[in-house]
């Protein structure tokens, strides 16, 4: 999984930008 995909996935699932 790419870093960007991971960030977007986390944001979509938890509604919180963990990757930010």
Secondary structure by P-SEA (a helix, b strand, c coil): ccaaaaaaaaaaaccccccc
